[in-house]
Amino acid sequence: MKDRAVLLVNLGSPDSPSVPDVRRYLKEFLSDDRVLDLPKPLQQFVLRLFILPFRPKRSAEAYETIWKPEGSPLLLISRAVREKVARATGARIELAMRYGRPSIPEVLNQLHREGVREVFLVPLYPHYAMSSYETVVARVHEVADRLDPRPRIDTLPPFYNDPAYLDALVASARPWLEKPHDYVLFSYHGVPERHLRKGDPSKAHCLKVPDCCRRCSPVHEVCYRAQCVHTTYEFVKRSGIPDGKWSISFQSRLAGEPWLQPYTDFELKRLAAERVRRLLVMTPAFVSDCLETLEEIAIGGSEIFKEAGGEFFEQVPCLNEHPDWIAFLAGKIASWERRFQEQASAATTA
């Protein structure tokens, strides 16, 4: 229908691996109050004095190692996913990035001009975190609130525990799991520990109760760490990885405060020291390969592991364009369309 559309939203990339483009991207990213959640004057002080003068050059060099002639891997994969989901569903599928282009305002404004009044928002993050899933939802609603008439926004919730998602994750990893290996490390994107405490309304569970992520709690609905743990345990169960042959770690931290532990770079050294020789690393927090998987893990992680004594290292690709991932997204869109039609039918009958 012309008045409905699906909006896929991923993280985003700079326009190019040049230092000015990377600086512009990092400034937008780190000015997000849900990413660098400091009082605005302090946030901008830290950003302008300690981050933007130094980090863009290092990040630009990292982007250069993974950049393709056609552009950013994240953007290219996301576009391919959009096209395949559109073919699978026949629905109108649009793509936006939380940071960079195509931007959320750009895409929502275009949909509004074309008369779209119903939007199914699909944040491309399996797990809830204020710096990923939450900021996408908040930004979409912020832009939608400025439109007249305001479009209705239905949102796909985090799908970290959805059986179809978990099955797709296992299917996509199966060719790598069938290769000879000693161990599987599940490396998730890190967040500051205070994000977990901040999101715990009870202030008495996250990082306070022993084994808090494995003890049932309503907090888990918005707890990134608990959801990462759940995804890992379900993946291990479905794939048959033996006990003692896997663990969880967290990558991509900033200095200055405690982030979720254990840290991936420390784990890589530990595993090599404990005579793990053939290591697979999975990155389930990402559905599309990007800087954090292709450079930080596949290149940087491999160097760390091998320098510490490891012999074989392989990053298991993200879901990317795997057919089961496309089928998962298509199924969620089909369910949304059925609900929409049932509600429209009920309204007409009433």
C-alpha positions in Angstrom: 0.0 0.0 0.0 1.2 3.5 -0.8 0.5 4.8 2.6 2.7 2.3 4.4 6.5 1.7 4.5 9.1 -0.2 6.4 12.1 1.7 7.7 15.3 -0.2 8.4 17.8 1.7 10.5 21.5 0.8 11.0 24.3 2.7 12.7 25.9 4.5 9.8 29.3 5.3 8.3 31.3 8.4 7.3 30.9 9.5 3.7 34.5 8.4 3.0 37.6 7.3 5.0 39.0 10.9 4.7 39.9 12.6 8.0 37.4 15.4 7.5 34.5 13.0 6.7 35.4 10.8 9.7 35.6 13.8 12.0 32.2 15.0 10.9 30.8 11.5 11.5 32.4 11.1 14.9 31.2 14.6 15.9 27.6 13.6 15.1 27.9 10.2 16.7 29.6 11.3 20.0 27.3 14.3 20.3 24.4 11.9 20.9 23.3 12.2 24.5 22.6 8.5 24.6 26.2 7.6 23.4 28.3 10.1 25.3 25.8 10.7 28.1 27.4 13.6 29.9 26.0 17.0 30.7 26.1 18.8 27.4 28.8 21.4 28.2 31.0 18.6 29.6 30.2 16.3 26.7 31.3 19.0 24.2 34.3 19.9 26.2 35.5 16.2 26.2 34.6 15.8 22.5 36.3 18.9 21.2 39.4 18.8 23.5 40.2 15.1 23.9 38.5 13.2 21.1 38.1 15.2 17.8 41.7 16.5 17.7 43.1 12.9 17.8 40.7 10.1 17.0 39.5 11.1 13.5 43.0 10.4 12.0 43.3 7.0 13.7 39.7 6.0 12.8 40.3 7.2 9.2 43.3 4.9 8.9 41.2 2.0 10.2 38.3 2.8 7.8 40.9 2.8 5.0 41.7 -0.8 5.6 38.1 -2.0 5.0 36.8 0.5 2.6 35.5 -0.8 -0.8 35.6 1.0 -4.1 31.8 1.3 -3.9 31.9 2.7 -0.3 31.4 1.6 3.3 30.9 -2.2 3.9 28.1 -1.4 6.4 26.2 0.8 3.9 26.7 -1.6 1.0 25.5 -4.6 3.1 22.5 -2.6 4.4 21.5 -1.6 0.9 21.7 -5.2 -0.3 19.6 -6.3 2.7 17.0 -3.6 1.9 16.8 -4.8 -1.7 16.4 -8.5 -0.8 13.8 -7.8 1.8 11.9 -5.7 -0.7 11.9 -8.5 -3.2 10.9 -11.0 -0.6 7.9 -9.0 0.7 6.8 -6.7 -2.1 6.6 -4.0 0.6 8.2 -0.5 0.4 11.4 -0.8 2.3 13.5 2.2 3.0 16.9 2.5 4.7 18.3 5.2 7.0 21.3 5.5 9.2 21.3 6.9 12.7 24.5 8.8 11.9 25.6 9.9 8.5 23.6 9.3 5.3 20.9 8.6 4.3 19.7 10.3 7.5 16.6 9.6 9.5 15.1 13.1 8.8 15.9 12.8 5.1 14.1 9.5 4.7 11.1 10.3 7.0 10.6 13.7 5.3 10.6 12.0 1.9 8.0 9.4 3.1 5.9 12.2 4.5 5.9 14.1 1.2 4.8 11.0 -0.6 1.8 10.4 1.7 3.2 7.6 3.9 1.2 7.5 7.1 2.2 4.1 8.6 5.8 3.2 9.3 7.2 0.0 10.6 10.5 0.9 12.2 13.1 -1.9 12.3 16.2 -1.0 14.3 18.9 -3.3 13.1 20.1 -4.2 16.6 19.2 -7.5 18.3 19.8 -6.1 21.8 18.5 -3.2 23.7 21.1 -0.5 24.6 20.5 3.2 25.1 23.4 3.9 22.7 22.1 1.8 19.9 18.4 0.6 19.9 17.1 3.3 22.1 18.7 6.2 20.3 17.3 5.0 16.9 13.7 4.8 18.3 14.0 8.2 20.1 15.4 9.9 16.9 12.7 8.5 14.7 10.0 9.7 17.1 11.6 13.1 17.5 11.5 13.6 13.7 8.0 12.2 13.3 6.7 14.6 16.0 7.6 17.5 13.7 5.5 16.2 10.8 1.9 17.1 10.2 0.1 14.8 10.1 2.3 12.7 12.3 2.9 9.2 10.9 2.1 6.3 13.1 5.2 4.4 14.1 5.2 0.7 15.0 8.5 -0.6 16.2 10.1 -4.0 16.1 11.3 -4.8 19.7 14.8 -6.2 20.3 14.9 -9.7 18.9 17.8 -11.2 20.9 15.7 -14.1 22.1 13.5 -14.6 19.0 13.8 -18.3 17.9 13.9 -17.4 14.2 16.7 -14.9 14.7 18.7 -17.4 16.8 18.2 -20.1 14.2 19.3 -17.7 11.5 22.4 -16.8 13.5 23.3 -20.4 13.9 22.7 -21.2 10.3 24.9 -18.3 9.2 27.7 -19.4 11.4 27.5 -23.1 10.7 30.1 -23.2 7.9 32.7 -21.7 10.2 31.7 -23.9 13.2 32.3 -26.9 11.0 35.9 -26.0 10.5 38.5 -27.3 13.0 38.7 -25.0 16.0 39.4 -25.1 19.7 37.2 -22.3 21.0 34.6 -19.7 20.2 34.7 -16.2 21.6 31.5 -14.2 21.5 32.6 -10.5 21.3 29.9 -7.9 21.8 30.1 -4.2 21.5 30.8 -2.7 24.9 28.9 -0.1 26.8 29.8 1.7 30.1 28.8 -0.1 33.2 26.9 3.0 34.3 24.6 2.5 31.3 23.4 -0.7 32.9 22.9 0.9 36.3 21.2 3.9 34.8 18.7 1.6 33.0 17.9 -0.4 36.1 14.9 1.2 37.7 15.3 -0.9 40.9 18.9 0.2 41.3 19.3 -3.1 43.1 19.8 -5.7 40.4 22.3 -4.9 37.5 25.9 -5.5 38.5 24.8 -5.9 42.2 23.1 -9.3 42.3 25.5 -12.2 41.8 25.1 -13.7 38.3 22.6 -10.9 37.7 22.2 -11.7 34.0 21.1 -15.3 34.6 18.6 -14.4 37.4 15.2 -13.6 36.0 14.3 -9.9 36.4 12.0 -7.4 34.6 15.2 -5.3 34.2 16.3 -7.7 31.5 13.8 -6.2 29.1 16.2 -3.2 28.8 19.5 -4.7 30.0 22.0 -5.0 27.2 24.4 -7.3 29.0 21.6 -9.8 30.1 20.4 -9.9 26.5 23.9 -10.6 25.2 24.2 -13.4 27.7 20.9 -14.8 26.7 21.7 -14.8 23.0 25.0 -16.5 23.7 23.5 -19.3 25.8 20.8 -19.9 23.3 23.3 -20.0 20.4 25.6 -22.4 22.3 22.6 -24.7 23.0 21.4 -24.7 19.4 24.9 -25.2 17.9 26.2 -27.8 20.3 29.3 -26.0 21.4 30.7 -28.0 24.3 31.0 -26.5 27.8 34.4 -24.9 28.4 34.9 -24.1 24.7 33.3 -20.7 24.6 33.1 -17.4 26.5 31.8 -13.8 26.2 33.7 -10.6 26.0 33.1 -6.9 25.1 35.0 -4.7 22.7 35.2 -1.0 21.6 35.5 0.7 24.9 36.6 4.3 25.6 39.1 5.2 28.3 38.1 6.9 31.6 35.6 4.6 33.3 34.7 0.9 33.6 33.0 -0.7 30.6 31.5 -4.1 30.5 34.1 -6.9 31.1 35.9 -9.0 30.2 37.5 -6.9 27.5 37.9 -8.6 24.2 41.6 -7.7 23.7 42.4 -9.1 27.2 40.5 -12.3 26.4 42.4 -12.8 23.2 45.7 -12.7 25.1 44.3 -14.9 27.9 43.1 -17.6 25.5 46.4 -17.7 23.6 48.2 -18.0 26.9 46.0 -20.9 27.9 47.1 -22.7 24.7 44.0 -22.1 22.6 45.5 -22.4 19.1 42.5 -22.2 16.7 40.0 -19.5 17.6 36.7 -18.4 16.1 35.3 -15.0 17.1 31.6 -14.2 16.6 30.1 -10.7 16.9 26.4 -11.1 17.5 25.7 -7.5 18.5 26.2 -6.6 14.8 23.9 -7.8 12.0 26.2 -6.3 9.3 29.9 -6.4 9.1 31.5 -3.0 9.8 34.5 -1.3 11.2 34.2 -3.0 14.6 34.1 -6.5 13.0 36.2 -6.2 9.9 39.0 -4.0 11.3 38.9 -4.2 15.1 38.3 -8.0 15.2 39.3 -9.6 11.9 42.5 -7.5 11.6 43.3 -6.1 15.1 42.0 -9.1 17.0 43.9 -11.5 14.9 47.2 -9.7 15.4 46.7 -9.6 19.2 45.8 -13.3 19.3 48.7 -14.4 17.1 51.3 -12.2 18.8 50.2 -13.8 22.1 50.9 -17.3 20.7 47.7 -18.3 18.9 48.0 -19.9 15.5 44.6 -19.7 13.7 42.1 -16.9 14.0 38.9 -16.3 12.1 36.1 -13.8 12.5 32.7 -15.4 11.7 30.9 -13.0 9.4 27.8 -11.3 10.7 24.3 -12.2 9.3 24.9 -9.7 6.4 22.7 -11.0 3.5 22.2 -14.6 4.7 18.9 -16.0 3.4 17.7 -16.9 6.9 18.2 -13.4 8.1 16.3 -12.0 5.1 13.6 -14.5 5.8 13.5 -13.4 9.5 13.0 -9.7 8.5 10.4 -10.6 5.9 8.5 -12.6 8.4 8.4 -9.7 10.9 7.2 -7.4 8.1 4.5 -9.8 7.1 3.3 -10.1 10.7 3.1 -6.3 10.9 1.1 -6.0 7.7 -1.3 -8.7 8.9 -1.8 -6.8 12.2 -2.4 -3.6 10.3 -5.0 -5.2 8.0 -6.7 -6.8 11.0 -6.9 -3.5 12.8 -8.2 -1.7 9.7 -10.8 -4.4 9.2 -11.9 -4.1 12.9 -12.1 -0.4 12.6 -14.2 -0.6 9.5 -16.6 -3.2 11.1 -17.0 -1.0 14.2 
